Amino acid sequence: MRRCLELAQRAKGQTTPNPMVGAVLVYEGRIIGEGWHQRYGAAHAEVNCLDSVVEADRGFIPESTMYVNLEPCAHYGNTPPCAMRLVQERVKKVVIANSDPFAKVSGRGVAILKEGGVAVEIGMLANEGRWLNRRFFCYHQLRRPYVVLKWAKTRNGWFAPLDGSRFQITNAASMQVVHKWRTEEAAILVGTHTALTDNPMLTARLWHGRQPLRVVLDRKLKVPSHHEVCSNHAPTWIVNDMQNATSRNVELVKMDFDASFLTCLMDRLYDSQIVSLIVEGGAQTLNQFIVAGMWDEARVLTGTADFPTGISAPILPSSTLLWASQLDGDLLEVFVNTQNEYRLPDYVVAEL
């Protein structure tokens, strides 16, 4: 099962809104097939695993056990149901880490397997599997994106200079890692001040992968159309309280900026199949999510730079440090929200 999780992680950021899944087929202690879901719309892990079995070993499939970290699908989507393929191949047993929370699958995949004479075991490395697909589980069970907060601070705890001007706190290695993170999330969000002052592109220029949907909270449409967030490098939502409109890749999304704003925004992202969101906004935007408890994970980078005074970095209540790592002199700390329902796995591999 650990090998399944290793295989599944190879497609991080490529399968959304689907989960990451790996599969391993074992005959008498020998792996005869491996596969993983490589990208959205492509063949699923179980199919790739079965297709990888060489001709000399295909006769062993009916006496083999498949290990897969998520319940095989039971519905027709971009691909046929994997559960039916396993029955057709007469696989002897299927060991599963997690049941699928998706309504069209949940329990149905297991039912198809059992009705087809396949033995089923559920729960092996369940915490690890749930952590791997925490975005997928959050999306289907809480009906909102998994929210990752990200910010940088100086060694003496400042988020930015007092005037709010742009100041590069972290080094080139940290910047590259941040761009990698962007490819792994479905959307990225900033507020008006960040969009105006920093004029960020909000793209993953320093890493190969998918570009996230850019979400800019710009209540009064202050960000000029010539700013980078309105470029054609990635689709963009400008969330405001004035109008709805669409121009090229930029969509003006009208919403009420009232007490229920964040909940309504999460609903809108959910309806658009945005499974995860990384918030890279200014202190005010980040604190808005923190105060509302609308976050699951926070990644805090501490650079080697200092300045005498400034805007204080956000403080996380109800959090626990998951792990820490050095990035060429910068310190990366990853926190999780202890108020959410996710149990940490028995072991956590540092995900840079």
N, C-alpha and C positions, 0 to 999 in steps of 0.2 A: 504493500500500500504506500509505503514511503516513496517507492519508485514511481508510482502513479502520480503522486503529488509533485515530484521532480519533473516528470514529463509535462504535466498540466501547466506548470509555471512558465514553460518555454513560450507559451502564447500570451503572456500577460499583456493586456492592452489591445489584443487583436481579436478577441472573441465577443466583446460587448455588443449587444446586451445579453449574450449567452454567457454561461459560466466557463471556467477553465476546467477541463477534464482530461485525465490521463487514464490509460487502460493497459493492463499487463496480463497476458495469458500464460498460465503455468501448467506444465505436465510433469508429474513426478519430480517436483522440485526444480525443474529446468524451465526457464523462460523461453517460450517458443514464438511469442508475438508481443509487440509493443506498439502503442499509438497514442496520439493526443489530438484534441480538437485544435487545429492550427489557426483558423481564422473564421470569423462569422460567415455563415453561408456554406462553408466547406463541410466535408464529411466529419462525422463525430468520432470521438476517441475509440469507441468500441469497433466501429467499422474499419478504421485505419489499423487497429490492432489485429483484427481477423485477417484483413487483406495482407498484412505483413508476414503471415505464417508461410514458410516455404513449402513447396509441394511435398517434400519428404516428410513433413510434420503434420500435414493437414489431416491425416487419419487419426491423429491424437486429439483433435479438438473435442470430440464427444466425451473424452475422459479427462478433460482439462478444467481448471478453475480460472475464471477471469476475475481480476481485481480491478475495481473502478471506483473513483472517489465520489461519484454522484450517481444516483439512481438513473438507469438507462431510460431514455425518453420513450414516451408511449403515444406520441401524436405525430401527424404529418405536418412538417413545417417546410424548411428548405431541404430537408432530407427525410427519408422514411424513418419509422420508429426503430430505434436500436434494439429495444426489447424483443421485437419480432425477429430481427436478424439473429439474435442470440438463440432464440428458440429454434429457428430454422437450421442453425449450425449445430444444434443439439449439444451446446456447451453444458457440461455436467453441473457446474456450480458457479454462482456469481457472488463475490464478496464486495460489499458496498460500504463506503465511509458514511455518506449522508443521504437521507431521503431528499428528493427534489421539492423545494417549496413552491415551484411553479404550478398553478392550479391545474393545467392541462396534463401534468405528469404525476404530481404528488400521489404516490401509492399505486398508480395505474401501471407504471413500469414493473414494479414488483409483482403485481397481480398477474400480468401477462407472463412473466417468467415462471411463476409458480404453476399457473394453469397449463403451461407448456412443459411441465415436468422438470424445470430447472430448480435446483436447491438454491436458497438465498440466505445470505447472512448480512446483517446491517449493523453498523456501528464501529467498525474497526478504524481507529485514528479519527474518530468523529470530530473532536475539537480541532485537530490540524486541518481537516477538510473544510470545516466551517470557517476557519480563519482564512484559508486560501481563497475561498469564495465569499468572503464577508460582504463585498459589494452586492453580489447576486442575492444573498440571503436578506440583506437590509432592504434592497429594492422590493422584493416580493413579500416580505413579512411585515415591514414597516411602511411600505408603499411610498418610499421616498428614496432619493439618491443617498449613497454612502458619502459622508462629508469629511473631507480631509482639509485641515487648516495648515497653512504654511506661512512662516515668517522668519526673518533674520533679525538678530539683535547684536549689539556690541557686547564686549566682555563686562562692561559696567551697566548693562541692562537697558540701553536705549534702542528704540525702534527706528527713530529717524531724528534729524535735527529739529529744533523747535519750530523753524519756519516751514517744516514739512517738505523741504526740498529733497531731491534725489541724492542718495549717498550709497555707494556700493560698499556694503559691509562685508560680504563674503568673497571668497576667491573663485578662480576659474573652475576648479574641480567641483565646487559646490554648485556653481551655475549649470554645469553640464548635468549633474545629477538631477537638478530641478527640472531641466528640459526632458530628461528621461521620465520623470514622474508625470509630466504633462501628457506623454504618449500613453500612459497607463490609465488615465481617467477620461471619462466621457465629456466633461465640461470643465472650464476654468472661469473663475469669477473675480472681478475687482469692482471697486466703487468709483464714483465720479472723480474724486481727488487723485487717485492713482492714475486713472486714464488721462487726466489733464496734465498732471505734473510730470509723471514718468514717461508718458506717451509710449506705453509698452506694446509690442506686437502680440504678446500672449501666445506664441507659437513654440513648437519644439524644434528650433533651428539647429540646436547642437546635438540632436539625437535623431536617429531614423525611427519613424513610427507614425501612427495616426495623429492628426491634429485635432485637439479637443474643440468642442463648441465654445466660443468665447461669449461670456455673459457679463455685461457691464450694467451696473446699477447706476443709472443716470436720470434721476427723477425729473429734472427740468430740461433735459436734452442740451446740456452745456458742452458736451464733447463734439468738436467740429467734425464734419464728415471726412476731412482730409487727415485725421489722426489715424495712427497705425491700426487701432482696433476696428476700423471700418474698411481696412484693406481687403483684398480678395484672397488673402493667404489662408483663411479659415472662415467658416460660417460664424455669424455673430448675432446675438440678441442684445438690443439696447432696451433695458427694462425701464420704463418711465410711467408717469401718470398723466400724459398728455394725449398720446395718439397711438394707434396701431397702423403700421404701414410696412411694406416690403420693397427694398431696392437692392437689386443684385443679391449679394450674399448677406446683407444686413436686414434683420427683421426688427422693427420697433414693436415692442410688446408692452401694451398698456396694462398697468396694475395699480391698485390702490396701495399707497405706502402707509398703511395703518398698522394697528397692533397685530393683525394676522398676516402681515406681508410675507414673512419668511415661510409660514405654512403654505400660503397660496403659491409662492414661488416654487416650493418643493413639489406641490401638486402639479404645477405646470410642467416642471422638469420630468416628473414621473410619467405624465401623460405622453411626453415626447420620447419616452424610453431612454432617458438619461440616467444610467445606473449609478454613476458616481460623479462627484464634484470636488475639485480642489479650489480652495479659496485663498487667493494670493493678494487680497485687498489691503488697504491701509488699516491702521489701528482701529478706526471707528467701525469699519465693515467687519473686521475680525471679531471685535468685541460684541457686535450685534449678534453674531452666531453663537458666541460663547455665553452671553447672558441668556439667550433663548434655549441653551442646552442643545442646539441644533448642530452637533458635531460628533464625530466618531473617533477621529484620529487627528493628532497634531504633530507636525514635523517642524522642529525649531532648530535653526542654524545659528550658532554663535561664532562670529568672526573674530579676528585678532585686532580689529580696529577699535578705537575708543574716541569719543568726543566728550567735552566737559559736562554738557547737559543736553537734554533733548526730550522727545516724546517717549514715554515709558512703553516698554513692550507689553503685550497682553499677558494676563495671568490666568492660568487654567485652574478652575475649581474642579473638584471631583475627578481628578485625573491620576493616573499612575504611569510611571516611566517604564516603557516596554524594553527599550534598549538604547544604547548610545554607541557612536562610532566617530572616528576621526576622518576628516576629509582634507588631507594635505594641510593640516593645521587648524582648519575649522572644526567645530564640534557639532555633530548632528545628534539630536535627542528626539526620540519618537515616543509620544504619549498616547494613551487611549482614554476615552471617557468611561469612567467606572459606572456611570449611571445608565449606560446602554446594556443590552441583553447579551452581549457577546462574551463568552468565556474564552479566556486565553488558552491556547494550546499548551500541552505539556512541555513543548519546546518551541522556540521561535527562531527562525533563521533570519538574520539581518537582511532586509530587502532594500538594497540600494538601487 
